[in-house]
Amino acid sequence: MANKLAHFIVETLIEKNISITAAESLTGGLFQAQITSVPGSSAIFRGGFVTYADEIKTQLLGVPAEVIQQYGVVSYEVAVAMANGAQHNLQTDLAISFTGAAGPASLEGQAAGTAWIGINFQGQTDAYEIQQPDLSRNDFREFCCEQAFQKISDLVL
């Protein structure tokens, strides 16, 4: 069941006719599940990607393997490339990406509780770092989804 913020955001996207997709690694589909739990979400949600393995990020989203090798999978650059790839593939107004280390162990030297959320909105892309090392794995994943809905709110309202 989507939380109140997710519900509000999806209803706002429907109202404004803003299509959305997501490319998830860290969150494993949780963000997309929250979107699709809102009635009527099919009007704006075209589909999405769960790209857990690095090679799948390259195959499905076009994230250059060199970018992953140079910056690491938990990086601004990979979050941006994931959001851009999802937006390009599904031709949406808005694309969100999630990459990070949920824990309990670190990933490529990045501490557990570190994530990047990429957002491509109408051709403009940026990414935001989140650090919450004290949260459990699942609480961190949920926190990242909540932060993404908040970032969308900041952009579309």
C-alpha distance (Angstrom), angle and dihedral (degrees) to the residues before:
residue distance angle dihedral
M1 . . .
A2 3.76 . .
N3 3.76 118.2 .
K4 3.80 120.6 -118.5
L5 3.81 94.4 -95.3
A6 3.82 92.5 51.0
H7 3.79 90.5 47.7
F8 3.80 91.7 49.4
I9 3.83 92.7 47.5
V10 3.80 93.9 49.1
E11 3.81 90.8 48.6
T12 3.82 89.3 49.1
L13 3.81 91.8 49.9
I14 3.80 89.3 50.3
E15 3.81 90.9 48.8
K16 3.82 92.0 49.8
N17 3.82 93.6 39.1
I18 3.82 92.8 -124.1
S19 3.80 112.7 157.8
I20 3.81 119.8 -144.2
T21 3.77 141.0 -165.0
A22 3.78 133.7 173.8
A23 3.78 138.4 -148.8
E24 3.77 109.3 -156.7
S25 3.76 131.3 -172.7
L26 3.81 107.0 145.5
T27 3.81 94.3 36.1
G28 3.81 96.1 44.3
G29 3.81 96.5 -147.2
L30 3.80 97.3 -41.4
F31 3.82 93.2 120.8
Q32 3.80 92.5 50.4
A33 3.80 90.5 46.8
Q34 3.80 89.4 55.0
I35 3.81 91.2 50.3
T36 3.80 94.2 48.7
S37 3.80 93.4 46.9
V38 3.82 87.3 70.9
P39 3.83 113.4 88.5
G40 3.79 111.9 -114.9
S41 3.81 94.6 22.1
S42 3.81 90.6 127.3
A43 3.81 86.6 76.5
I44 3.82 90.7 70.2
F45 3.83 107.7 14.3
R46 3.80 110.5 84.7
G47 3.80 98.3 176.4
G48 3.75 135.9 -81.2
F49 3.76 150.8 -147.5
V50 3.79 137.6 -99.1
T51 3.79 104.1 -163.1
Y52 3.77 107.2 173.5
A53 3.82 98.5 157.1
D54 3.80 120.3 65.3
E55 3.80 93.4 -127.3
I56 3.82 90.1 54.2
K57 3.82 89.8 54.2
T58 3.80 86.0 56.0
Q59 3.83 96.0 42.9
L60 3.80 99.4 44.3
L61 3.80 103.7 26.3
G62 3.79 102.6 27.9
V63 3.80 93.8 -121.4
P64 3.81 102.3 165.3
A65 3.81 111.8 -116.3
E66 3.82 87.1 -137.1
V67 3.82 90.5 60.3
I68 3.81 90.8 52.6
Q69 3.82 90.8 46.7
Q70 3.81 94.3 46.3
Y71 3.81 100.8 42.6
G72 3.80 104.2 18.7
V73 3.76 126.6 -116.6
V74 3.83 92.0 -86.1
S75 3.79 96.7 64.9
Y76 3.78 146.4 108.9
E77 3.80 90.0 -112.5
V78 3.80 95.3 54.3
A79 3.83 92.6 44.9
V80 3.81 90.0 52.7
A81 3.82 92.9 46.0
M82 3.82 91.2 49.0
A83 3.82 92.8 50.6
N84 3.80 91.5 46.2
G85 3.81 92.1 48.1
A86 3.80 93.2 49.7
Q87 3.81 91.9 47.4
H88 3.80 92.1 47.6
N89 3.82 94.3 47.5
L90 3.80 96.5 48.1
Q91 3.83 99.8 27.6
T92 3.80 95.0 -132.6
D93 3.79 130.4 159.1
L94 3.80 91.0 -126.1
A95 3.79 133.4 29.8
I96 3.80 127.6 -178.6
S97 3.79 127.0 -165.5
F98 3.79 133.0 -169.1
T99 3.79 127.0 -161.5
G100 3.77 126.8 159.9
A101 3.76 152.4 103.7
A102 3.80 110.6 -76.5
G103 3.78 93.5 178.2
P104 2.83 158.8 168.4
A105 3.84 82.8 -175.7
S106 3.79 129.0 35.7
L107 3.81 120.4 -103.2
E108 3.80 122.4 -139.4
G109 3.80 89.5 -20.1
Q110 3.79 93.0 -50.6
A111 3.79 113.2 126.2
A112 3.78 120.2 -116.7
G113 3.77 108.2 -94.9
T114 3.82 94.2 42.7
A115 3.79 121.0 121.5
W116 3.76 143.6 158.6
I117 3.80 122.5 -144.8
G118 3.79 115.1 -160.7
I119 3.79 121.6 -158.6
N120 3.79 126.8 -168.7
F121 3.79 109.7 -173.4
Q122 3.79 118.1 176.3
G123 3.79 92.1 -26.8
Q124 3.81 97.8 -45.4
T125 3.80 114.6 110.4
D126 3.78 132.4 -167.7
A127 3.79 136.9 151.7
Y128 3.77 133.7 -143.0
E129 3.78 129.0 -151.5
I130 3.79 121.0 -134.4
Q131 3.78 124.8 -166.9
Q132 3.79 120.9 -174.6
P133 3.81 106.2 148.7
D134 3.81 94.0 167.2
L135 3.81 96.2 62.4
S136 3.79 123.4 94.4
R137 3.80 117.5 -112.8
N138 3.80 95.6 -96.8
D139 3.80 94.7 39.0
F140 3.81 88.5 53.2
R141 3.81 92.2 50.3
E142 3.81 90.3 50.7
F143 3.81 90.8 45.7
C144 3.82 89.9 54.3
C145 3.81 91.3 52.2
E146 3.79 90.3 49.9
Q147 3.81 90.6 49.9
A148 3.81 90.3 50.9
F149 3.81 91.7 52.4
Q150 3.82 88.3 49.4
K151 3.83 91.2 51.4
I152 3.81 89.6 49.7
S153 3.80 89.2 50.7
D154 3.80 90.0 52.7
L155 3.82 90.4 51.9
V156 3.79 103.2 42.9
L157 3.82 104.0 34.4
